[in-house]
Amino acid sequence: MQNLRNFLAGTAIATALAMPAHAQQDDAAETTASADTVVATVNGTDITIGHMIAARATLPAQYQQVPPDALFGGILEQLIQQQALADTFTGDLPNSAAVALENENRSVRASIAIQEMVGDTMPEEEIKAAYDERVAGMEEQEEFNASHILVETEEEAQAIREEINGGAEFAAVAREKSTGPSGPNGGELGWFGAGQMVPEFETAAFALEPGEVSEPVQTQFGWHVIKLNEKRNASVPTLEDMREELNTELMRAAVNAKIEETATAAEVERADVSGIDPTVLNNLELLD
């Protein structure tokens, strides 16, 4: 059952991308469309713009960036085909489909309920309070942009330092000889501040001036040759810089609190599941 549903979904996506782009309508025509606008009728059952919007929303993430005009015809064809197939089914739903629909119904209703409880964004005063708490006592601090070459022995590190001091390009040597994950990127580590690197590395990097290359430095990961590329003073972020992050954090906390509150208030009778083998979750045959 699940394999067939996956096959139909994959076919629908391929169809959507293969169909000709939907012709753009003029602005007046576009404003007349609503969720109830009928775009096709199959065996007496209407398919609406609302159905198409919902279908688009369930496409995998990699297809969400595809322009609507490239998906319009394919999604409509998908829904027509699905309705035509659905109309040929006259028996009772198999248990696997029935419980899947129950789960889907439960999930949709729960999503609507939590959205009504929490809303789409947190109150401005809560965001402002969270911002004030986050930046309290925060001061400008230096940030450093460095590259490094990681090897196993001090001898290797010293030879690499001499090679660079002799005129070799740091990034080229890093790509060739560094064993660290940043090697293919020329050893670049990007920007970091105090407390973000292991102490030995941080002390050595912070002591350099831009353009300088360190003596070999040993850490738990091996031996490093460090080049400081730049340093700067990082200013305290503004409320607008942090608004989206803070809103997300507050929303998550509010949602979790409402979920816990609602679940605690519900009348829940838990069965004794201690004797159930958890691998039963893999047994799809039980549904049939």
MARVORO-375827 format. One record per residue: residue number from 1; y negated, z negated, x of N, C-alpha, C in turn. Coordinates in steps of 0.2 Angstrom, whole numbers, always signed. Layout:
- NUM | Y | Z | X | Y | Z | X | Y | Z | X
...
This chain:
- 1 | +6 | +0 | +4 | +0 | +0 | +0 | -6 | +0 | +4
- 2 | -7 | -5 | +9 | -13 | -5 | +13 | -13 | +1 | +18
- 3 | -8 | +4 | +20 | -8 | +10 | +24 | -11 | +15 | +20
- 4 | -9 | +16 | +14 | -12 | +21 | +10 | -19 | +21 | +9
- 5 | -21 | +14 | +7 | -28 | +13 | +6 | -32 | +15 | +12
- 6 | -30 | +13 | +18 | -33 | +15 | +25 | -34 | +22 | +26
- 7 | -28 | +26 | +24 | -28 | +33 | +24 | -33 | +36 | +20
- 8 | -34 | +34 | +14 | -39 | +37 | +9 | -46 | +35 | +11
- 9 | -47 | +29 | +14 | -54 | +27 | +17 | -55 | +32 | +23
- 10 | -51 | +33 | +27 | -52 | +37 | +33 | -53 | +44 | +31
- 11 | -50 | +47 | +26 | -51 | +54 | +23 | -57 | +54 | +20
- 12 | -60 | +49 | +17 | -66 | +49 | +13 | -72 | +50 | +18
- 13 | -71 | +46 | +24 | -76 | +46 | +29 | -77 | +53 | +32
- 14 | -71 | +56 | +34 | -71 | +62 | +37 | -74 | +68 | +32
- 15 | -72 | +67 | +26 | -75 | +71 | +21 | -82 | +71 | +20
- 16 | -85 | +65 | +21 | -92 | +64 | +20 | -96 | +67 | +26
- 17 | -93 | +67 | +32 | -96 | +70 | +38 | -95 | +77 | +38
- 18 | -90 | +80 | +35 | -89 | +87 | +35 | -93 | +91 | +29
- 19 | -95 | +87 | +24 | -98 | +91 | +19 | -105 | +93 | +21
- 20 | -108 | +98 | +18 | -115 | +100 | +20 | -120 | +95 | +18
- 21 | -125 | +95 | +22 | -130 | +89 | +20 | -133 | +90 | +13
- 22 | -135 | +85 | +10 | -138 | +85 | +3 | -145 | +88 | +4
- 23 | -146 | +92 | +0 | -153 | +95 | +0 | -158 | +90 | -2
- 24 | -164 | +89 | +1 | -169 | +85 | +0 | -173 | +87 | -7
- 25 | -174 | +82 | -11 | -178 | +83 | -17 | -185 | +82 | -16
- 26 | -190 | +84 | -20 | -197 | +82 | -19 | -197 | +75 | -21
- 27 | -203 | +72 | -20 | -204 | +65 | -21 | -204 | +63 | -28
- 28 | -206 | +67 | -33 | -206 | +66 | -40 | -199 | +65 | -42
- 29 | -194 | +70 | -40 | -187 | +69 | -42 | -184 | +63 | -39
- 30 | -186 | +61 | -33 | -182 | +56 | -30 | -184 | +49 | -34
- 31 | -190 | +48 | -36 | -192 | +42 | -40 | -189 | +41 | -46
- 32 | -186 | +47 | -49 | -183 | +46 | -56 | -176 | +43 | -55
- 33 | -173 | +43 | -49 | -166 | +41 | -48 | -166 | +33 | -49
- 34 | -161 | +30 | -52 | -159 | +23 | -53 | -152 | +22 | -52
- 35 | -150 | +16 | -51 | -143 | +14 | -50 | -139 | +16 | -56
- 36 | -142 | +17 | -62 | -138 | +20 | -68 | -138 | +27 | -69
- 37 | -141 | +31 | -64 | -142 | +38 | -64 | -135 | +41 | -63
- 38 | -132 | +45 | -68 | -125 | +48 | -68 | -126 | +54 | -64
- 39 | -121 | +54 | -59 | -121 | +60 | -54 | -114 | +64 | -55
- 40 | -110 | +61 | -59 | -103 | +65 | -61 | -100 | +61 | -66
- 41 | -96 | +65 | -70 | -92 | +62 | -75 | -85 | +65 | -74
- 42 | -80 | +60 | -73 | -73 | +62 | -72 | -68 | +59 | -78
- 43 | -66 | +64 | -82 | -61 | +62 | -87 | -65 | +57 | -92
- 44 | -71 | +58 | -93 | -75 | +53 | -97 | -78 | +47 | -94
- 45 | -76 | +46 | -87 | -79 | +40 | -84 | -85 | +42 | -80
- 46 | -91 | +39 | -80 | -97 | +41 | -77 | -96 | +38 | -70
- 47 | -99 | +42 | -65 | -100 | +40 | -58 | -108 | +40 | -57
- 48 | -110 | +34 | -55 | -118 | +33 | -54 | -120 | +33 | -47
- 49 | -127 | +33 | -47 | -130 | +32 | -40 | -128 | +25 | -38
- 50 | -128 | +20 | -42 | -126 | +13 | -40 | -119 | +13 | -37
- 51 | -114 | +17 | -40 | -107 | +17 | -37 | -108 | +20 | -30
- 52 | -112 | +25 | -29 | -113 | +28 | -22 | -116 | +24 | -17
- 53 | -121 | +20 | -19 | -124 | +15 | -15 | -119 | +10 | -12
- 54 | -115 | +7 | -17 | -110 | +2 | -15 | -105 | +5 | -11
- 55 | -103 | +11 | -12 | -98 | +15 | -7 | -101 | +15 | +0
- 56 | -107 | +18 | +0 | -110 | +18 | +7 | -110 | +12 | +10
- 57 | -112 | +6 | +7 | -112 | +0 | +10 | -106 | -3 | +13
- 58 | -100 | +0 | +10 | -94 | -3 | +13 | -91 | +2 | +18
- 59 | -95 | +7 | +20 | -92 | +11 | +26 | -92 | +7 | +32
- 60 | -88 | +8 | +37 | -88 | +5 | +44 | -95 | +5 | +47
- 61 | -96 | +0 | +51 | -103 | -1 | +54 | -105 | +6 | +58
- 62 | -100 | +9 | +61 | -102 | +15 | +65 | -105 | +21 | +61
- 63 | -104 | +21 | +54 | -106 | +26 | +50 | -113 | +24 | +46
- 64 | -115 | +17 | +47 | -121 | +15 | +44 | -127 | +19 | +46
- 65 | -127 | +21 | +52 | -133 | +25 | +55 | -133 | +32 | +53
- 66 | -128 | +35 | +50 | -128 | +42 | +48 | -133 | +43 | +43
- 67 | -137 | +48 | +43 | -142 | +49 | +38 | -139 | +50 | +31
- 68 | -143 | +48 | +26 | -140 | +48 | +19 | -138 | +56 | +17
- 69 | -143 | +60 | +20 | -141 | +67 | +17 | -135 | +70 | +20
- 70 | -132 | +67 | +26 | -126 | +69 | +29 | -120 | +66 | +25
- 71 | -121 | +61 | +21 | -116 | +57 | +18 | -116 | +58 | +10
- 72 | -121 | +60 | +8 | -122 | +61 | +0 | -116 | +64 | -3
- 73 | -115 | +71 | -1 | -110 | +75 | -4 | -103 | +72 | -3
- 74 | -102 | +70 | +3 | -95 | +67 | +4 | -94 | +61 | +0
- 75 | -98 | +57 | +0 | -97 | +50 | -4 | -96 | +52 | -11
- 76 | -100 | +57 | -14 | -99 | +59 | -21 | -92 | +62 | -22
- 77 | -90 | +66 | -18 | -83 | +69 | -18 | -78 | +64 | -17
- 78 | -79 | +59 | -13 | -74 | +53 | -12 | -73 | +50 | -19
- 79 | -79 | +48 | -22 | -78 | +44 | -29 | -75 | +48 | -34
- 80 | -77 | +55 | -34 | -73 | +59 | -39 | -66 | +59 | -38
- 81 | -64 | +60 | -32 | -57 | +61 | -30 | -53 | +54 | -32
- 82 | -57 | +48 | -30 | -54 | +42 | -32 | -53 | +41 | -39
- 83 | -58 | +43 | -43 | -57 | +42 | -51 | -52 | +46 | -53
- 84 | -51 | +53 | -51 | -46 | +57 | -53 | -39 | +54 | -52
- 85 | -38 | +51 | -46 | -32 | +48 | -44 | -31 | +42 | -48
- 86 | -36 | +38 | -49 | -35 | +32 | -53 | -33 | +33 | -60
- 87 | -36 | +39 | -63 | -34 | +41 | -70 | -27 | +43 | -71
- 88 | -23 | +44 | -65 | -16 | +46 | -66 | -12 | +40 | -66
- 89 | -15 | +34 | -64 | -11 | +28 | -64 | -11 | +25 | -71
- 90 | -5 | +24 | -74 | -5 | +21 | -81 | -1 | +15 | -81
- 91 | +3 | +13 | -76 | +7 | +7 | -76 | +3 | +0 | -75
- 92 | +6 | -5 | -74 | +3 | -12 | -72 | +2 | -11 | -65
- 93 | -4 | -15 | -63 | -5 | -15 | -56 | +0 | -19 | -52
- 94 | +2 | -17 | -46 | +7 | -21 | -42 | +4 | -27 | -40
- 95 | +8 | -32 | -38 | +5 | -39 | -37 | +0 | -38 | -31
- 96 | +2 | -34 | -26 | -2 | -34 | -20 | -9 | -32 | -22
- 97 | -10 | -27 | -26 | -17 | -24 | -28 | -20 | -30 | -33
- 98 | -16 | -33 | -37 | -19 | -38 | -41 | -22 | -44 | -38
- 99 | -19 | -46 | -32 | -21 | -52 | -29 | -27 | -50 | -24
- 100 | -27 | -43 | -22 | -33 | -41 | -18 | -39 | -40 | -22
- 101 | -38 | -38 | -28 | -44 | -38 | -33 | -46 | -45 | -35
- 102 | -42 | -50 | -35 | -44 | -57 | -36 | -48 | -59 | -30
- 103 | -46 | -58 | -24 | -49 | -60 | -18 | -56 | -57 | -18
- 104 | -56 | -50 | -20 | -63 | -46 | -19 | -68 | -49 | -24
- 105 | -65 | -51 | -30 | -70 | -54 | -36 | -72 | -60 | -33
- 106 | -68 | -64 | -30 | -70 | -71 | -28 | -75 | -70 | -23
- 107 | -74 | -66 | -18 | -79 | -65 | -12 | -86 | -63 | -15
- 108 | -86 | -58 | -19 | -92 | -55 | -22 | -96 | -60 | -26
- 109 | -93 | -64 | -30 | -96 | -69 | -34 | -99 | -75 | -29
- 110 | -95 | -77 | -24 | -97 | -82 | -19 | -103 | -79 | -16
- 111 | -103 | -73 | -14 | -109 | -70 | -10 | -115 | -71 | -14
- 112 | -115 | -69 | -21 | -120 | -69 | -25 | -123 | -76 | -26
- 113 | -118 | -81 | -27 | -120 | -88 | -28 | -123 | -91 | -22
- 114 | -121 | -89 | -16 | -125 | -92 | -10 | -131 | -89 | -9
- 115 | -132 | -83 | -11 | -139 | -79 | -11 | -144 | -82 | -16
- 116 | -141 | -84 | -22 | -145 | -87 | -27 | -147 | -94 | -24
- 117 | -143 | -98 | -21 | -144 | -104 | -19 | -149 | -104 | -13
- 118 | -149 | -100 | -8 | -152 | -100 | -2 | -158 | -95 | -2
- 119 | -157 | -89 | -5 | -162 | -84 | -5 | -161 | -80 | +1
- 120 | -166 | -75 | +3 | -166 | -70 | +8 | -169 | -73 | +14
- 121 | -174 | -77 | +14 | -177 | -80 | +20 | -179 | -87 | +18
- 122 | -180 | -91 | +24 | -182 | -98 | +23 | -190 | -99 | +22
- 123 | -192 | -104 | +19 | -199 | -105 | +18 | -203 | -105 | +25
- 124 | -209 | -103 | +24 | -213 | -103 | +30 | -214 | -109 | +34
- 125 | -215 | -115 | +30 | -216 | -121 | +33 | -210 | -124 | +37
- 126 | -204 | -122 | +35 | -198 | -124 | +38 | -197 | -120 | +45
- 127 | -199 | -113 | +45 | -199 | -109 | +51 | -204 | -112 | +56
- 128 | -210 | -114 | +53 | -215 | -116 | +57 | -213 | -123 | +60
- 129 | -210 | -127 | +56 | -208 | -134 | +59 | -202 | -133 | +64
- 130 | -198 | -128 | +63 | -193 | -127 | +68 | -196 | -124 | +75
- 131 | -201 | -120 | +74 | -204 | -117 | +80 | -207 | -123 | +84
- 132 | -211 | -127 | +80 | -215 | -132 | +84 | -210 | -137 | +87
- 133 | -204 | -138 | +84 | -199 | -143 | +88 | -196 | -139 | +94
- 134 | -195 | -133 | +93 | -192 | -129 | +99 | -197 | -128 | +105
- 135 | -203 | -127 | +104 | -208 | -126 | +109 | -211 | -133 | +112
- 136 | -210 | -138 | +108 | -213 | -145 | +110 | -211 | -146 | +117
- 137 | -216 | -147 | +121 | -215 | -149 | +128 | -213 | -143 | +133
- 138 | -213 | -137 | +130 | -211 | -131 | +134 | -217 | -129 | +137
- 139 | -216 | -127 | +144 | -222 | -125 | +148 | -220 | -118 | +151
- 140 | -225 | -115 | +154 | -223 | -109 | +158 | -219 | -110 | +164
- 141 | -214 | -106 | +165 | -210 | -107 | +170 | -208 | -101 | +174
- 142 | -207 | -101 | +180 | -205 | -95 | +184 | -199 | -92 | +182
- 143 | -198 | -86 | +182 | -192 | -82 | +181 | -191 | -77 | +187
- 144 | -185 | -76 | +188 | -183 | -72 | +194 | -179 | -66 | +192
- 145 | -180 | -61 | +196 | -176 | -55 | +195 | -173 | -53 | +201
- 146 | -166 | -54 | +202 | -163 | -53 | +208 | -157 | -49 | +208
- 147 | -154 | -46 | +213 | -148 | -43 | +214 | -144 | -46 | +219
- 148 | -137 | -45 | +219 | -133 | -49 | +224 | -127 | -44 | +225
- 149 | -124 | -46 | +231 | -118 | -42 | +233 | -113 | -48 | +234
- 150 | -107 | -48 | +231 | -102 | -53 | +231 | -96 | -51 | +235
- 151 | -94 | -55 | +240 | -88 | -53 | +244 | -84 | -59 | +245
- 152 | -78 | -59 | +248 | -74 | -65 | +249 | -75 | -69 | +255
- 153 | -78 | -66 | +261 | -79 | -70 | +267 | -86 | -70 | +269
- 154 | -87 | -75 | +273 | -94 | -76 | +276 | -95 | -70 | +281
- 155 | -90 | -68 | +285 | -90 | -63 | +289 | -92 | -56 | +286
- 156 | -89 | -55 | +280 | -91 | -49 | +276 | -98 | -49 | +274
- 157 | -100 | -55 | +272 | -107 | -56 | +269 | -112 | -55 | +275
- 158 | -111 | -58 | +281 | -115 | -57 | +286 | -116 | -50 | +289
- 159 | -110 | -46 | +289 | -110 | -39 | +291 | -114 | -35 | +286
- 160 | -114 | -36 | +279 | -118 | -33 | +274 | -125 | -34 | +275
- 161 | -127 | -41 | +276 | -134 | -42 | +277 | -137 | -38 | +283
- 162 | -133 | -38 | +289 | -135 | -34 | +294 | -136 | -27 | +293
- 163 | -131 | -24 | +289 | -132 | -17 | +287 | -138 | -16 | +283
- 164 | -140 | -20 | +278 | -146 | -19 | +274 | -152 | -20 | +278
- 165 | -152 | -25 | +283 | -158 | -26 | +287 | -159 | -20 | +292
- 166 | -153 | -16 | +293 | -154 | -10 | +297 | -156 | -4 | +293
- 167 | -157 | -5 | +287 | -160 | +1 | +283 | -156 | +3 | +277
- 168 | -150 | +1 | +276 | -146 | +3 | +271 | -149 | +1 | +264
- 169 | -148 | +5 | +259 | -151 | +3 | +252 | -146 | -2 | +249
- 170 | -149 | -8 | +247 | -146 | -13 | +244 | -141 | -11 | +238
- 171 | -144 | -7 | +233 | -140 | -5 | +227 | -134 | -1 | +229
- 172 | -135 | +3 | +234 | -129 | +8 | +236 | -124 | +4 | +239
- 173 | -126 | -1 | +244 | -121 | -6 | +247 | -117 | -10 | +241
- 174 | -121 | -12 | +236 | -118 | -16 | +231 | -113 | -12 | +227
- 175 | -115 | -6 | +225 | -110 | -2 | +222 | -104 | -1 | +226
- 176 | -104 | +0 | +232 | -98 | +1 | +237 | -94 | -5 | +238
- 177 | -97 | -11 | +239 | -94 | -16 | +242 | -93 | -22 | +238
- 178 | -98 | -23 | +233 | -98 | -30 | +229 | -92 | -30 | +225
- 179 | -89 | -36 | +225 | -83 | -37 | +220 | -85 | -40 | +214
- 180 | -91 | -41 | +213 | -94 | -44 | +206 | -95 | -39 | +201
- 181 | -95 | -42 | +195 | -96 | -37 | +189 | -102 | -33 | +189
- 182 | -107 | -35 | +193 | -114 | -32 | +193 | -114 | -26 | +198
- 183 | -108 | -26 | +202 | -108 | -21 | +208 | -109 | -14 | +205
- 184 | -106 | -11 | +200 | -107 | -4 | +198 | -114 | -3 | +196
- 185 | -118 | -9 | +194 | -125 | -8 | +192 | -130 | -9 | +198
- 186 | -127 | -8 | +204 | -131 | -10 | +210 | -133 | -17 | +212
- 187 | -129 | -21 | +209 | -129 | -29 | +210 | -135 | -32 | +206
- 188 | -138 | -28 | +201 | -144 | -31 | +197 | -141 | -37 | +192
- 189 | -145 | -42 | +192 | -143 | -48 | +188 | -148 | -49 | +182
- 190 | -154 | -45 | +183 | -159 | -46 | +178 | -163 | -52 | +179
- 191 | -167 | -54 | +174 | -171 | -60 | +174 | -167 | -66 | +172
- 192 | -169 | -72 | +176 | -166 | -78 | +175 | -171 | -84 | +177
- 193 | -170 | -89 | +174 | -174 | -95 | +176 | -170 | -101 | +178
- 194 | -173 | -107 | +179 | -170 | -113 | +182 | -164 | -115 | +177
- 195 | -158 | -116 | +180 | -153 | -119 | +176 | -148 | -113 | +174
- 196 | -150 | -107 | +175 | -145 | -102 | +173 | -140 | -99 | +178
- 197 | -141 | -101 | +184 | -136 | -99 | +189 | -133 | -105 | +192
- 198 | -128 | -105 | +196 | -125 | -110 | +199 | -130 | -113 | +205
- 199 | -130 | -119 | +206 | -135 | -122 | +210 | -136 | -119 | +217
- 200 | -131 | -117 | +221 | -132 | -114 | +227 | -135 | -108 | +227
- 201 | -133 | -104 | +222 | -136 | -97 | +221 | -144 | -98 | +219
- 202 | -145 | -102 | +215 | -152 | -103 | +212 | -156 | -105 | +218
- 203 | -154 | -110 | +222 | -158 | -113 | +227 | -160 | -107 | +232
- 204 | -155 | -103 | +234 | -156 | -98 | +239 | -161 | -92 | +236
- 205 | -160 | -91 | +229 | -164 | -85 | +226 | -171 | -88 | +225
- 206 | -172 | -94 | +223 | -179 | -97 | +222 | -183 | -97 | +229
- 207 | -180 | -98 | +234 | -183 | -98 | +241 | -185 | -92 | +244
- 208 | -183 | -86 | +241 | -185 | -80 | +243 | -192 | -77 | +240
- 209 | -195 | -73 | +244 | -201 | -69 | +241 | -198 | -62 | +239
- 210 | -202 | -59 | +235 | -200 | -52 | +232 | -198 | -47 | +238
- 211 | -193 | -44 | +238 | -191 | -40 | +244 | -187 | -43 | +249
- 212 | -186 | -49 | +249 | -183 | -53 | +255 | -175 | -53 | +253
- 213 | -171 | -53 | +258 | -164 | -53 | +257 | -161 | -60 | +261
- 214 | -157 | -63 | +257 | -155 | -70 | +259 | -150 | -70 | +265
- 215 | -149 | -75 | +268 | -143 | -77 | +272 | -137 | -77 | +268
- 216 | -131 | -76 | +270 | -125 | -77 | +266 | -125 | -84 | +263
- 217 | -123 | -84 | +256 | -123 | -90 | +252 | -117 | -91 | +249
- 218 | -114 | -97 | +250 | -107 | -98 | +247 | -108 | -102 | +240
- 219 | -104 | -99 | +235 | -103 | -103 | +229 | -96 | -103 | +227
- 220 | -94 | -105 | +221 | -87 | -106 | +219 | -84 | -99 | +218
- 221 | -89 | -94 | +218 | -86 | -87 | +216 | -85 | -83 | +223
- 222 | -87 | -85 | +228 | -87 | -82 | +235 | -93 | -82 | +239
- 223 | -94 | -77 | +243 | -100 | -77 | +247 | -105 | -71 | +244
- 224 | -111 | -73 | +244 | -117 | -69 | +241 | -122 | -67 | +246
- 225 | -124 | -61 | +246 | -130 | -59 | +249 | -135 | -57 | +243
- 226 | -141 | -60 | +243 | -145 | -60 | +237 | -152 | -57 | +239
- 227 | -154 | -52 | +235 | -161 | -49 | +236 | -165 | -51 | +230
- 228 | -171 | -54 | +231 | -176 | -55 | +226 | -180 | -49 | +225
- 229 | -180 | -47 | +218 | -183 | -41 | +217 | -190 | -42 | +214
- 230 | -191 | -47 | +210 | -197 | -49 | +207 | -197 | -56 | +205
- 231 | -203 | -59 | +204 | -204 | -65 | +200 | -210 | -65 | +196
- 232 | -210 | -69 | +191 | -215 | -69 | +186 | -216 | -76 | +183
- 233 | -221 | -77 | +179 | -222 | -83 | +175 | -220 | -81 | +168
- 234 | -216 | -85 | +165 | -214 | -83 | +158 | -218 | -88 | +154
- 235 | -221 | -85 | +149 | -226 | -89 | +144 | -221 | -91 | +139
- 236 | -224 | -96 | +135 | -221 | -99 | +130 | -221 | -94 | +124
- 237 | -215 | -93 | +121 | -214 | -88 | +116 | -219 | -90 | +110
- 238 | -221 | -85 | +106 | -225 | -86 | +100 | -221 | -87 | +94
- 239 | -223 | -89 | +89 | -220 | -90 | +82 | -217 | -83 | +80
- 240 | -221 | -78 | +81 | -218 | -71 | +79 | -213 | -69 | +84
- 241 | -213 | -71 | +90 | -207 | -69 | +95 | -201 | -72 | +92
- 242 | -201 | -78 | +89 | -195 | -82 | +88 | -194 | -82 | +80
- 243 | -198 | -79 | +76 | -197 | -79 | +69 | -190 | -77 | +67
- 244 | -188 | -71 | +69 | -181 | -69 | +67 | -176 | -73 | +69
- 245 | -176 | -75 | +75 | -171 | -80 | +78 | -170 | -87 | +74
- 246 | -176 | -89 | +73 | -177 | -96 | +69 | -175 | -95 | +62
- 247 | -177 | -90 | +59 | -175 | -89 | +52 | -167 | -88 | +51
- 248 | -164 | -84 | +56 | -157 | -84 | +56 | -153 | -90 | +57
- 249 | -156 | -94 | +61 | -153 | -101 | +62 | -153 | -106 | +56
- 250 | -159 | -106 | +53 | -161 | -110 | +48 | -156 | -108 | +42
- 251 | -156 | -101 | +41 | -152 | -98 | +35 | -145 | -100 | +36
- 252 | -142 | -100 | +42 | -135 | -101 | +43 | -134 | -109 | +42
- 253 | -139 | -113 | +44 | -138 | -120 | +43 | -138 | -122 | +35
- 254 | -143 | -118 | +32 | -143 | -119 | +25 | -137 | -117 | +21
- 255 | -135 | -111 | +23 | -129 | -108 | +20 | -123 | -113 | +21
- 256 | -122 | -115 | +27 | -116 | -120 | +28 | -117 | -127 | +24
- 257 | -123 | -129 | +24 | -124 | -135 | +20 | -122 | -134 | +13
- 258 | -124 | -129 | +10 | -123 | -127 | +3 | -116 | -126 | +2
- 259 | -112 | -123 | +6 | -105 | -122 | +6 | -101 | -129 | +6
- 260 | -103 | -133 | +10 | -100 | -139 | +11 | -102 | -144 | +4
- 261 | -108 | -143 | +2 | -110 | -147 | -4 | -106 | -145 | -10
- 262 | -106 | -138 | -11 | -102 | -136 | -17 | -95 | -137 | -16
- 263 | -92 | -136 | -11 | -85 | -137 | -10 | -83 | -144 | -11
- 264 | -87 | -149 | -9 | -86 | -156 | -9 | -86 | -158 | -17
- 265 | -91 | -155 | -20 | -92 | -157 | -28 | -87 | -154 | -32
- 266 | -83 | -148 | -30 | -78 | -145 | -34 | -72 | -150 | -34
- 267 | -68 | -149 | -40 | -62 | -152 | -41 | -56 | -148 | -38
- 268 | -54 | -151 | -32 | -49 | -147 | -28 | -43 | -151 | -27
- 269 | -37 | -148 | -29 | -31 | -152 | -29 | -27 | -148 | -23
- 270 | -26 | -151 | -18 | -22 | -147 | -12 | -15 | -149 | -12
- 271 | -11 | -143 | -12 | -4 | -144 | -12 | -2 | -146 | -5
- 272 | +4 | -149 | -4 | +7 | -151 | +2 | +10 | -144 | +6
- 273 | +6 | -142 | +11 | +8 | -136 | +14 | +11 | -137 | +21
- 274 | +13 | -143 | +22 | +16 | -145 | +29 | +22 | -141 | +30
- 275 | +26 | -140 | +25 | +33 | -137 | +26 | +32 | -129 | +26
- 276 | +26 | -126 | +25 | +26 | -119 | +25 | +25 | -116 | +32
- 277 | +29 | -111 | +34 | +29 | -108 | +41 | +22 | -104 | +41
- 278 | +17 | -105 | +45 | +11 | -101 | +45 | +13 | -93 | +46
- 279 | +18 | -91 | +49 | +20 | -84 | +50 | +21 | -80 | +43
- 280 | +21 | -84 | +38 | +22 | -81 | +31 | +16 | -76 | +30
- 281 | +10 | -78 | +33 | +4 | -74 | +32 | +5 | -66 | +34
- 282 | +10 | -65 | +39 | +11 | -58 | +41 | +16 | -55 | +37
- 283 | +19 | -58 | +31 | +24 | -55 | +27 | +21 | -52 | +21
- 284 | +19 | -45 | +22 | +16 | -42 | +16 | +21 | -40 | +11
- 285 | +28 | -40 | +13 | +33 | -39 | +8 | +33 | -44 | +2
- 286 | +31 | -50 | +3 | +31 | -55 | -2 | +26 | -53 | -8
- 287 | +21 | -49 | -6 | +17 | -47 | -12 | +20 | -42 | -16
- 288 | +25 | -38 | -14 | +28 | -33 | -18 | +35 | -36 | -21
